[in-house]
Amino acid sequence: MTDKPGDGPAGSSGGSAAAIDRGRFRKGGEAPLRGSRGPLLYSDVIRERWRRPRFRGELPGASAVAEDVNPLCGDRVRLMVALEGDRVATARFVGDSCAICTASADVLAELVVGRSRAEALRVDTADVLAVLQADIRPTRMRCVTLPLSVFAMALNGKS
């Protein structure tokens, strides 16, 4: 029997398949998303919005504010909205949340600015997911929807 590169025990030229794959899979053993350079944990949009959110920060004098937490994972988001008449003039968020939740809050804030109150309340999960360009597994969907529910609470006066 001849040895081929990568067939040897862990620590040799190729290591075992388990050793090679160990760091490439998400928690729970699910396969990662695939990008042009290999497996990705998050889409480019999620990574960018998490690293450099455009709408993160306090909003002094906000017309509407609400905050909520996902008790299962600990994500906490507070959304602040400034209304001018019936239009969303601007929106900001702060919180302690995962990359998906942070990106979702940032995208939501961008999507609602300039819309009427009614139009802003119609922004839904599909709208946010389309911008995030990600295949979010069901167990992480609450990370996407938490900012949406907090926004609805703020506009409906339930802080």
C-alpha positions as CSV (number, residue, x, y, z in Angstrom):
1,M,0.0,0.0,0.0
2,T,1.4,3.4,-0.9
3,D,0.9,6.5,1.1
4,K,-0.5,9.5,-0.7
5,P,-0.2,13.1,0.7
6,G,-2.9,13.7,3.2
7,D,-3.6,10.0,3.9
8,G,-1.4,9.9,7.0
9,P,-2.4,10.4,10.6
10,A,-3.3,13.8,12.0
11,G,-0.2,16.0,12.1
12,S,1.2,14.5,9.0
13,S,1.2,16.3,5.6
14,G,-2.6,16.4,5.3
15,G,-4.1,15.4,8.7
16,S,-7.4,13.7,9.1
17,A,-10.6,15.0,7.5
18,A,-12.0,15.6,10.9
19,A,-9.0,17.7,11.9
20,I,-9.2,19.7,8.6
21,D,-12.9,20.4,8.8
22,R,-13.1,21.1,12.5
23,G,-12.8,24.9,12.2
24,R,-14.8,25.3,9.0
25,F,-18.2,24.5,10.4
26,R,-20.7,26.6,12.4
27,K,-21.8,25.7,15.8
28,G,-24.1,22.7,15.8
29,G,-22.2,21.1,12.9
30,E,-24.1,22.8,10.1
31,A,-22.3,23.3,6.8
32,P,-21.1,26.9,6.3
33,L,-22.2,29.2,3.5
34,R,-19.9,29.0,0.5
35,G,-18.4,32.1,-1.0
36,S,-16.0,32.7,-3.8
37,R,-13.1,32.0,-1.4
38,G,-14.5,29.0,0.4
39,P,-16.8,28.7,3.4
40,L,-18.3,31.8,4.9
41,L,-20.0,32.1,8.3
42,Y,-21.8,35.3,7.2
43,S,-22.5,37.1,4.0
44,D,-20.4,40.0,3.0
45,V,-23.3,42.4,3.8
46,I,-23.6,41.0,7.3
47,R,-19.9,41.2,8.0
48,E,-19.7,44.8,6.7
49,R,-22.8,46.0,8.6
50,W,-21.5,44.4,11.7
51,R,-18.1,45.9,11.5
52,R,-19.2,49.3,10.2
53,P,-22.8,49.9,11.0
54,R,-24.2,53.1,9.3
55,F,-27.0,53.7,11.7
56,R,-25.5,52.8,15.1
57,G,-25.6,55.4,17.8
58,E,-27.9,57.4,20.1
59,L,-30.6,59.6,18.7
60,P,-31.2,62.5,21.1
61,G,-34.8,63.8,20.9
62,A,-36.1,60.7,19.3
63,S,-39.9,60.7,18.7
64,A,-40.2,56.9,19.4
65,V,-38.0,54.5,21.3
66,A,-38.3,50.8,22.2
67,E,-36.0,48.1,23.4
68,D,-36.2,44.4,23.7
69,V,-34.0,41.3,24.3
70,N,-34.0,37.8,23.0
71,P,-33.7,35.8,26.2
72,L,-32.5,32.7,24.3
73,C,-29.3,34.3,23.1
74,G,-29.0,37.6,24.9
75,D,-29.3,39.9,21.9
76,R,-30.5,43.3,23.1
77,V,-31.5,46.1,20.7
78,R,-32.9,49.6,21.3
79,L,-34.2,51.4,18.3
80,M,-34.8,55.2,18.2
81,V,-36.8,56.9,15.5
82,A,-37.3,60.6,14.7
83,L,-40.5,61.3,13.0
84,E,-41.3,64.5,11.0
85,G,-45.0,64.6,10.5
86,D,-45.9,61.1,9.3
87,R,-42.4,60.3,7.9
88,V,-39.4,58.6,9.4
89,A,-36.8,61.3,9.3
90,T,-34.0,59.1,10.7
91,A,-33.5,56.0,12.8
92,R,-30.7,54.8,15.0
93,F,-30.0,51.7,17.1
94,V,-27.8,50.6,19.9
95,G,-27.4,47.3,21.6
96,D,-25.4,44.3,22.5
97,S,-26.1,41.8,19.8
98,C,-24.6,39.2,17.4
99,A,-23.4,40.0,13.9
100,I,-26.7,39.0,12.3
101,C,-28.9,41.1,14.7
102,T,-26.6,44.1,14.4
103,A,-26.6,43.9,10.6
104,S,-30.4,43.4,10.6
105,A,-30.9,46.5,12.8
106,D,-28.6,48.6,10.6
107,V,-30.4,47.5,7.4
108,L,-33.8,48.1,8.9
109,A,-32.9,51.6,9.9
110,E,-31.7,52.3,6.4
111,L,-34.9,50.8,4.9
112,V,-37.3,52.9,6.9
113,V,-35.8,56.3,6.6
114,G,-37.9,58.5,4.4
115,R,-40.9,56.2,4.5
116,S,-44.3,57.1,6.0
117,R,-45.1,55.4,9.3
118,A,-47.5,52.9,7.5
119,E,-44.9,52.1,4.8
120,A,-42.2,51.7,7.4
121,L,-44.3,49.3,9.4
122,R,-44.7,47.1,6.3
123,V,-41.0,46.5,6.0
124,D,-40.7,42.8,6.8
125,T,-38.3,39.9,7.3
126,A,-38.1,39.2,3.6
127,D,-37.1,42.8,2.9
128,V,-34.3,42.7,5.4
129,L,-33.1,39.2,4.3
130,A,-33.0,40.5,0.7
131,V,-30.5,43.2,1.7
132,L,-28.5,40.9,4.0
133,Q,-28.0,38.4,1.1
134,A,-27.7,35.5,3.5
135,D,-29.3,32.1,4.0
136,I,-30.1,32.4,7.7
137,R,-30.9,29.1,9.4
138,P,-34.2,28.9,11.3
139,T,-32.5,28.8,14.7
140,R,-31.0,32.2,14.0
141,M,-34.1,33.9,12.4
142,R,-34.9,35.6,15.7
143,C,-31.6,37.5,15.3
144,V,-33.1,39.0,12.1
145,T,-36.6,39.6,13.4
146,L,-35.7,41.2,16.8
147,P,-35.0,44.6,15.3
148,L,-38.2,44.4,13.3
149,S,-40.3,43.7,16.4
150,V,-38.6,46.5,18.4
151,F,-39.2,48.9,15.6
152,A,-42.9,48.0,15.5
153,M,-43.0,48.5,19.3
154,A,-41.5,52.0,19.0
155,L,-43.9,53.1,16.3
156,N,-46.9,51.7,18.1
157,G,-45.9,53.4,21.3
158,K,-45.0,50.2,23.3
159,S,-41.6,50.9,24.8
